[in-house]
Structure formats: structure tokens, C-alpha cells
Amino acid sequence: MSKKKTKKEEKEKLKQEEKAAENEANNNAEETAEKENEETDVQKLLDKIKTLEEDRDRLSDLLKRKMAEFENYKKRTETEISNIYKYAAEGFLKKIIAVYDDLARSLEHASEKSDMKALIEGLQMVFDKFTKTLEEEGVKKIEAKGKEFDYELHEALMQQPSDEVEPNTVLHEVEPGYTYKDKVLKHTKVIVSQATENEE
């Protein structure tokens, strides 16, 4: 009886040991799998970090190149703008020099000849050329005589009674005025009419 009990106990103990060994093997397998998964995850993270670092370095280099290009562009633009301001009057001066040369030639001929008519004609040609040059640049004379007084274009020096025109009309131009495109360069100095005592 005691032998049978001993065998049964041994058999039961053996089963328990086998089950414990199986459980341990399963646990070891799970731990190994978890460890492998962790190692895989770590490797993926390391690969991701490496990729991000490469992207960072590439973008950093690109940014540095773009900044250098922008600085060069900025310097070129500043130089170009500076030159535009510096030589803005170049085209106009070339035209003025041509008129200046014509005037010099007229004066030279005037000293050589005593023909007043030829001198006047020469000076008129220079004056007409100068007028054309100014008009091409957008400079025009303000026509004031006979016009209604306009404070934006005219400067009244005095008023003069007149029954020939309406009051506040420009009677005489004392000094001409000029506009440059849509801006007044110089106001025309004028004498303006006012009502006579009879009209009042």
C-alpha cells in the first residue's frame, strides 16, 4: 500500500515538475520574444533617429545655401538700386548736353558774325529743342493767361481792376510756371483781375 502511494506521489511530482518546466520554457520563450520585440523597436527608433538626423543635416545645408544666395541677391539689388538713384538723371543729362552744345555753337557763331537774324534763328532753334526735351521728360509750361485763377497752379502777385474779363481771371503772366507729369514744379506768378467799382 505504501509502495503504491509512493509511486503515485512520484508520478504526481513528476507531472508537476514537467508542468513547471513547461511553464518556465513558455515564460522564457515569451521573455525572449519580448526581448526580441524590444530590440526590434529600439533598432527601428535608432533607424528613425538616423533618418531624422540626415534630414536635419540636409535641410540645414539647404538653408545655409539659400541664406547665402539671398545675401548675394540682396547685395546685388542694393547695388542696382544705388546705381538707379546715382545715375537717375543720366538720360535727361544726355539730352541737356545736346542742347548745351547747340547753345555753345550758337554763341560761337554769334561772335564770328554780326548777322542778328541768323543769331535769333539759331537761338530759337536751341530754345525749341530745349522745350521739346523738357516735354519728352514730362515737363510742361502752365498756360495761365485768360484762365480762371487756380491756387494750385498760380501764385497771385497782385489784383488789377478790369471790366474786360470776369473777376478772378489771370490778366498777365509775370513768371511762367511748370508741371512735371502730375506735379507742379513751379507756380506761375500772375496778375489777377478784380471787379471794377462800377461792377461792384
C-alpha positions as CSV (number, residue, x, y, z in Angstrom):
1,M,0.0,0.0,0.0
2,S,2.8,2.4,0.9
3,K,4.7,1.5,-2.3
4,K,1.7,2.3,-4.5
5,K,1.2,5.6,-2.7
6,T,4.9,6.4,-3.1
7,K,4.7,5.7,-6.9
8,K,1.6,7.8,-7.2
9,E,3.2,10.7,-5.4
10,E,6.3,10.4,-7.5
11,K,4.2,10.3,-10.6
12,E,2.3,13.4,-9.5
13,K,5.5,15.1,-8.5
14,L,7.0,14.3,-11.9
15,K,3.9,15.8,-13.7
16,Q,4.2,18.9,-11.6
17,E,7.9,19.2,-12.4
18,E,7.2,18.7,-16.1
19,K,4.4,21.3,-16.0
20,A,6.7,23.7,-14.1
21,A,9.4,23.1,-16.7
22,E,6.9,23.7,-19.5
23,N,5.7,26.9,-17.8
24,E,9.3,28.1,-17.4
25,A,10.0,27.3,-21.0
26,N,6.9,29.2,-22.1
27,N,7.9,32.1,-19.9
28,N,11.4,32.0,-21.3
29,A,10.0,32.0,-24.8
30,E,7.8,34.9,-24.0
31,E,10.6,36.8,-22.4
32,T,12.8,36.0,-25.5
33,A,10.1,37.2,-27.8
34,E,9.5,40.4,-25.8
35,K,13.2,41.0,-25.7
36,E,13.5,40.5,-29.5
37,N,10.5,42.8,-30.0
38,E,12.1,45.4,-27.7
39,E,15.4,45.1,-29.7
40,T,13.5,45.4,-32.9
41,D,11.6,48.5,-31.6
42,V,14.9,50.0,-30.4
43,Q,16.5,49.4,-33.8
44,K,13.6,51.0,-35.6
45,L,13.9,54.0,-33.3
46,L,17.6,54.2,-34.0
47,D,17.0,54.0,-37.7
48,K,14.3,56.7,-37.4
49,I,16.7,58.9,-35.5
50,K,19.4,58.4,-38.1
51,T,17.0,59.3,-40.8
52,L,15.8,62.4,-39.0
53,E,19.4,63.5,-38.4
54,E,20.2,63.0,-42.1
55,D,17.2,65.1,-43.0
56,R,18.2,67.7,-40.4
57,D,21.7,67.9,-41.9
58,R,20.4,68.1,-45.4
59,L,17.9,70.8,-44.6
60,S,20.5,72.7,-42.6
61,D,22.8,72.7,-45.6
62,L,20.0,73.8,-47.9
63,L,19.1,76.6,-45.5
64,K,22.7,77.8,-45.4
65,R,22.9,77.8,-49.2
66,K,19.6,79.7,-49.6
67,M,20.7,82.2,-47.0
68,A,24.0,82.7,-48.9
69,E,22.0,83.1,-52.2
70,F,19.7,85.6,-50.5
71,E,22.5,87.7,-49.2
72,N,24.1,87.8,-52.6
73,Y,20.8,88.7,-54.2
74,K,20.3,91.4,-51.5
75,K,23.7,92.9,-52.2
76,R,23.1,92.8,-56.0
77,T,19.7,94.5,-55.5
78,E,21.1,97.2,-53.2
79,T,23.9,97.9,-55.7
80,E,21.4,98.1,-58.6
81,I,19.1,100.4,-56.6
82,S,22.0,102.6,-55.6
83,N,23.0,102.8,-59.2
84,I,19.5,103.7,-60.3
85,Y,19.5,106.6,-57.8
86,K,23.1,107.6,-58.6
87,Y,22.5,107.7,-62.4
88,A,18.8,108.5,-62.5
89,A,19.4,111.7,-64.4
90,E,21.8,110.2,-66.9
91,G,19.3,110.0,-69.8
92,F,18.0,113.5,-69.2
93,L,21.5,114.9,-68.9
94,K,22.5,113.4,-72.3
95,K,19.6,115.4,-73.8
96,I,20.5,118.6,-72.0
97,I,24.1,118.2,-73.1
98,A,23.0,118.2,-76.7
99,V,21.1,121.4,-76.1
100,Y,24.1,122.9,-74.3
101,D,26.3,122.0,-77.2
102,D,23.9,123.7,-79.6
103,L,23.8,126.8,-77.5
104,A,27.6,126.9,-77.3
105,R,27.8,126.6,-81.1
106,S,25.3,129.5,-81.5
107,L,27.3,131.7,-79.2
108,E,30.5,130.8,-81.2
109,H,28.9,131.8,-84.5
110,A,27.5,134.9,-82.9
111,S,31.0,136.1,-82.0
112,E,32.1,135.4,-85.6
113,K,29.2,137.0,-87.4
114,S,27.2,140.1,-86.9
115,D,24.0,138.8,-88.6
116,M,21.4,139.3,-85.9
117,K,18.7,137.5,-87.8
118,A,20.8,134.3,-88.1
119,L,21.7,134.6,-84.4
120,I,18.0,134.9,-83.4
121,E,17.1,131.9,-85.6
122,G,19.9,129.9,-84.1
123,L,18.8,130.7,-80.6
124,Q,15.2,130.0,-81.5
125,M,16.2,126.5,-82.7
126,V,18.0,125.9,-79.5
127,F,15.0,127.1,-77.4
128,D,12.6,124.9,-79.4
129,K,14.9,121.9,-79.0
130,F,15.2,122.6,-75.2
131,T,11.4,122.9,-75.0
132,K,10.9,119.5,-76.8
133,T,13.5,117.9,-74.5
134,L,11.6,119.1,-71.4
135,E,8.2,118.0,-72.8
136,E,9.7,114.5,-73.5
137,E,10.6,114.3,-69.9
138,G,7.1,115.3,-68.8
139,V,7.8,119.0,-68.1
140,K,5.2,121.3,-69.5
141,K,4.6,125.1,-69.2
142,I,1.4,126.1,-67.4
143,E,-0.9,128.1,-69.6
144,A,-2.3,130.8,-67.3
145,K,-3.3,133.9,-69.3
146,G,-7.0,134.2,-69.7
147,K,-7.7,131.3,-67.4
148,E,-9.6,131.4,-64.1
149,F,-7.2,131.8,-61.2
150,D,-6.3,128.4,-59.7
151,Y,-4.3,128.5,-56.4
152,E,-2.9,125.0,-57.2
153,L,-1.2,126.3,-60.4
154,H,-0.9,130.0,-59.9
155,E,0.6,132.5,-57.5
156,A,-1.1,135.9,-57.4
157,L,1.2,138.8,-57.1
158,M,-1.4,141.4,-57.2
159,Q,-5.0,142.2,-58.3
160,Q,-5.9,144.6,-61.0
161,P,-9.4,146.0,-61.7
162,S,-10.7,145.1,-65.2
163,D,-14.1,145.3,-66.9
164,E,-12.9,143.3,-69.9
165,V,-12.8,139.9,-68.2
166,E,-14.6,138.1,-65.4
167,P,-13.2,138.8,-61.9
168,N,-10.6,136.3,-60.7
169,T,-9.2,135.9,-64.2
170,V,-5.4,135.8,-65.0
171,L,-4.6,139.0,-66.8
172,H,-0.8,138.7,-67.1
173,E,1.9,136.1,-66.6
174,V,4.8,137.7,-64.7
175,E,6.9,134.5,-64.5
176,P,6.0,131.2,-66.2
177,G,5.2,128.1,-64.2
178,Y,5.8,124.4,-65.0
179,T,4.4,121.0,-64.2
180,Y,6.3,117.7,-64.1
181,K,3.8,114.9,-65.0
182,D,1.1,115.5,-62.4
183,K,3.1,117.6,-60.0
184,V,3.6,121.4,-60.0
185,L,7.3,122.2,-60.2
186,K,6.9,126.0,-60.2
187,H,3.7,128.0,-59.8
188,T,3.0,130.7,-62.4
189,K,3.3,134.2,-61.0
190,V,0.3,136.1,-62.2
191,I,-1.7,139.3,-62.0
192,V,-5.4,138.6,-61.4
193,S,-8.4,140.7,-62.4
194,Q,-10.9,142.0,-59.9
195,A,-14.2,143.7,-60.3
196,T,-14.2,147.4,-61.1
197,E,-16.1,149.8,-58.8
198,N,-18.9,150.1,-61.4
199,E,-19.3,146.3,-61.4
200,E,-19.4,146.2,-57.6
